[in-house]
Amino acid sequence: MAIQEGKKAPRFTLKRDGDEKVALKDLTDDYVVVYFYPRDNTPGCTTEACDFRDAKDELDELGVTVLGISKDSLASHVKFRDKHDLNFPLLSDPDGKVLEKYDAWGEKNMYGRKSMGIIRSTVVIAPGGKVIKHFPKVRVKGHVEKVLEAIREHRDS
């Protein structure tokens, strides 16, 4: 199932750091930003997570819940969260089923070498569950600002 703007976001329930479960169906009153990242504690993933962390006040003002998803273990997520004072849940998708539903798993090409892996991407979901923006290949620098802009545009329309 491909992610399409204007369509319902695929539902999921995953465990978060701290071993609690997070279900998308329980977040229908908020905007939800689901961002997919390759690995805890790598340079690009750390920058992206810290950018979302640092935008917390603005995200809160807009009524946004941020969820980070990777295949890393819950133990890895806890270390990553604690090391960088992250203020949003990190969800573990060890079997990659949610990654596939959200088009965040596929072929990557790094330095001419092709492999399968997590595609850094973000999906913005409006209250009620519809996808309002899909960022399929994210460049970390300036990304959080683009996410905020998409939410503001949707709220103002």
WOJO-V459748 format. One record per pair of residues at least 24 apart in sequence whose ideal C-beta (glycine too) atoms are under 10 Angstrom apart, sorted by the first residue. I is the first residue (numbers start at 1). J is the second residue. D is the distance in whole Angstrom. If there is no record, write none. Layout:
I;J;D
I;J;D
This chain:
1;100;9
1;101;6
1;102;9
1;103;9
2;101;9
2;102;9
2;103;6
2;134;9
3;34;10
3;101;8
3;102;6
3;103;5
3;104;9
3;121;8
3;123;6
3;131;6
3;133;10
3;134;5
3;136;8
4;103;10
4;130;10
4;131;7
4;134;8
5;123;9
5;124;9
5;130;8
5;131;5
5;132;6
5;133;6
5;134;6
5;150;10
6;126;10
6;130;6
6;131;7
6;132;8
7;129;9
7;130;7
7;131;6
7;134;10
8;125;9
8;128;9
8;129;5
8;130;6
8;131;7
9;34;8
9;101;9
9;102;8
9;123;6
9;124;9
9;125;5
9;126;9
9;128;10
9;129;6
9;130;7
9;131;5
9;132;10
9;134;10
10;34;10
10;97;10
10;98;8
10;100;10
10;101;4
10;102;7
10;103;10
10;123;9
10;129;10
10;131;9
11;98;10
11;101;9
11;129;8
12;67;10
12;69;9
12;91;8
12;93;8
12;97;8
12;98;5
12;99;10
12;101;7
12;102;8
13;91;9
13;98;9
14;67;8
14;69;7
14;74;10
14;89;9
14;90;10
14;91;4
14;92;6
14;93;6
14;94;9
14;97;9
14;98;6
15;73;10
15;74;6
15;77;9
15;89;10
15;90;10
15;91;7
15;92;6
15;93;9
15;94;9
16;67;8
16;68;9
16;69;10
16;74;8
16;77;7
16;78;10
16;81;9
16;88;9
16;89;4
16;90;6
16;91;5
16;92;8
17;68;9
17;72;10
17;73;10
17;74;6
17;75;9
17;76;9
17;77;4
17;78;5
17;79;9
17;80;8
17;81;5
17;82;9
17;86;8
17;88;10
17;89;6
17;90;5
17;91;8
17;92;8
18;74;8
18;77;9
18;78;7
18;81;9
18;89;8
18;90;9
19;74;6
19;75;10
19;78;9
19;92;10
20;74;10
20;89;8
21;91;9
22;65;9
22;67;7
22;69;10
22;89;6
22;90;10
22;91;6
24;65;10
24;67;8
24;98;9
24;125;8
24;129;7
25;129;8
26;65;10
27;65;5
27;67;8
27;125;8
27;127;9
27;129;9
28;125;9
28;126;10
28;127;6
28;128;6
28;129;6
29;63;8
29;65;9
29;127;6
29;128;9
30;62;9
30;63;5
30;64;7
30;65;5
30;125;9
30;126;9
30;127;6
31;59;9
31;62;6
31;63;6
31;64;4
31;65;7
31;66;10
31;124;7
31;125;7
31;126;6
31;127;6
31;132;8
31;147;10
31;150;9
31;151;5
31;154;8
31;155;8
32;63;10
32;64;7
32;65;5
32;66;8
32;67;7
32;123;8
32;124;8
32;125;4
32;126;8
32;127;9
32;129;9
32;131;10
33;59;8
33;62;10
33;64;6
33;65;7
33;66;5
33;67;7
33;68;9
33;88;9
33;122;6
33;123;8
33;124;6
33;125;8
33;133;9
33;135;10
33;144;9
33;147;6
33;148;9
33;150;9
33;151;8
34;65;9
34;66;8
34;67;5
34;68;8
34;69;6
34;91;9
34;98;9
34;102;7
34;104;9
34;121;9
34;122;7
34;123;5
34;124;8
34;125;7
34;131;10
35;66;7
35;67;7
35;68;6
35;69;7
35;70;10
35;88;10
35;104;9
35;120;8
35;121;7
35;122;4
35;123;8
35;124;9
35;135;8
35;138;7
35;143;8
35;144;9
35;147;8
36;67;10
36;68;8
36;69;5
36;70;7
36;71;10
36;91;10
36;93;9
36;98;9
36;99;6
36;102;7
36;103;9
36;104;4
36;105;8
36;118;6
36;119;7
36;120;7
36;121;5
36;122;7
36;123;8
36;135;10
36;138;9
37;68;6
37;69;8
37;70;5
37;71;10
37;72;9
37;90;9
37;104;9
37;118;7
37;119;10
37;120;6
37;121;9
37;122;9
37;138;9
37;140;9
38;70;6
38;71;8
38;72;9
38;104;10
38;108;9
38;117;6
38;118;4
38;119;8
38;120;6
39;70;6
39;71;8
39;72;6
39;76;8
39;80;9
39;117;9
39;118;8
40;68;9
40;70;7
40;71;10
40;72;5
40;73;9
40;75;10
40;76;5
40;77;6
40;78;10
40;79;7
40;80;4
40;81;9
40;83;9
40;84;9
40;90;8
41;72;9
41;76;8
41;79;7
41;80;5
41;83;7
41;84;8
42;70;10
42;80;10
43;140;9
44;120;7
44;138;9
44;139;9
44;140;5
44;141;9
45;70;8
45;72;9
45;80;8
45;118;10
45;120;8
45;140;8
46;80;8
46;83;9
46;84;6
46;86;10
46;140;9
47;140;5
47;141;8
47;143;9
48;120;7
48;122;9
48;138;8
48;139;10
48;140;5
48;141;9
48;143;7
48;144;8
49;80;7
49;81;9
49;84;6
49;86;6
49;87;10
49;88;8
49;90;8
49;140;10
50;84;6
50;85;9
50;86;8
50;140;10
50;144;10
51;140;7
51;141;9
51;142;9
51;143;7
51;144;4
51;145;9
51;147;9
52;86;8
52;87;8
52;88;6
52;122;10
52;143;9
52;144;6
52;147;8
53;81;10
53;84;7
53;85;7
53;86;5
53;87;5
53;88;7
53;144;10
54;87;9
54;144;8
55;144;5
55;145;8
55;147;8
55;148;7
56;86;10
56;87;5
56;88;8
58;144;9
58;145;10
58;148;6
58;151;10
58;152;10
59;87;9
59;88;8
59;144;9
59;147;9
59;148;7
59;151;8
60;87;10
61;148;10
62;147;10
62;148;7
62;151;5
62;152;7
62;154;10
62;155;7
63;127;8
63;151;9
63;155;9
64;88;9
64;124;9
64;125;10
64;147;8
64;148;8
64;151;6
65;89;8
65;125;9
66;90;10
66;122;10
66;144;9
66;147;9
67;91;6
67;123;10
67;125;10
68;122;10
69;93;5
69;98;6
69;99;7
69;102;8
69;104;8
69;118;9
69;123;10
70;94;10
70;96;10
70;99;8
70;104;9
70;118;6
70;120;10
71;95;8
71;96;6
71;98;10
71;99;7
71;105;9
71;117;9
71;118;7
72;118;10
93;118;9
102;131;9
102;134;9
102;136;10
103;134;8
103;136;7
104;136;9
106;136;10
108;137;10
122;146;9
122;147;6
122;150;9
123;147;10
124;148;10
124;150;5
124;151;6
124;154;8
126;151;8
126;154;6
126;155;9
127;154;10
127;155;10
130;154;10
132;157;9
